[in-house]
Amino acid sequence: MNAAITMTTHAKNYLSERRRLGFGLRSPGYAIISFAHYVDALNSQEPLTVEMMADWARQDHGHSDDPATWARRLKRLRSFCRYLQQFEPRTEVPDDSIFGRVGQRLAPHIYSEQEIIDLLAAAHNLDSFIPGLRAATYETLFGLLASTGLRISEALNLLDSDVDLKAGILAIRQTKFAKSRYVPLHPSCVEALKRYRSQRNIHVPVTEDTRFFIGTRGRLLGQRLDSRQVRRVFIQLRNQLGWINRGGHDAPRIHDLRHTFVVRRILLWQAQGMDVDRQMLALSTYVGHAMVTNTYWYLTGIPELMAVAANRFEAFAKLPEVGHD
């Protein structure tokens, strides 16, 4: 590595470059800066090796003796090490052979259409101190998540001014990856949001700081709806409905509504005979994925879409071979 440039400088340059591309890198950023300080303290002029990285990974602040913890720390260095190879080609990149593989993404619970209908019906019947407002809030919130694939944080952060029901568009600002985007809405979704807004506005004055979805009880009336409270209500309804879990997590989750939206959209495109590959970038942009590869994960990570992946491979395998004369 060039002695004139410290590893900390490389780390800051790398993180700055990635963040300009829209990546938040909060936790990975801490790890990369920590590793850079560690390397600079060694004052070594040799190329980075996986042994050096493994030594750093073992020295986490929690003094963990769990190889899985070390593996997660090591994994955060991979992209940074690839970046460093442009300056020092002999830089090694850590793989899973050091501490084993980090746990893979678990398959989500993909909701059936009937399960979503039942969820909204159960939310519609929630009791409330203000007649109908709490029920309308949760029915509309869960319906919006199911019909747009928004993250729960994105829905709860919506200001009333972010919801343009004349144009039928949501403005999603500074999301998980520090990006903003516009989300077009289906007309049926627009009508549902109009009904909720009308009912909400009877009880709450609207200002520039008013959230679209609000708390409905006591001093919380009109305040931002708390995500922990939303999850408590969801668990209450989930237990009431008695769903059979079909995912890899302990139970169906709110976030699985987002997964369900993506899966059902891809299945619809397949049923319509559309070229899924041509549509994936648009879908990735719509749901706010940082990389289209995150959207392609569904083709291999979700049982319902394995047939789509198999059909794509079969079509590829039937292509004529190209000669190399």
Secondary structure, DSSP 8 states (H G I E B T S, - for coil): --TTS-HHHHHHHHHHHHHHTT---HHHHHHHHHHHHHHHHHT--S---HHHHHHHHTT-TT----HHHHHHHHHTTHHHHHHHTTT-TT-----TTTT-------------HHHHHHHHHHHHT---SSTTHHHHHHHHHHHHHHHH---HHHHHT-BGGGEETTTTEEEE-S-TTS--EEEE--HHHHHHHHHHHHHHHHHS---TT-BSSBB-SGGGBTSB--HHHHHHHHHHHHHHHT----SSSSS--TTHHHHHHHHHHHHHHHHTT--HHHHHHHHHHHHT-SSHHHHHHHHHH-GGGHHHHHHHHHHHHTS------
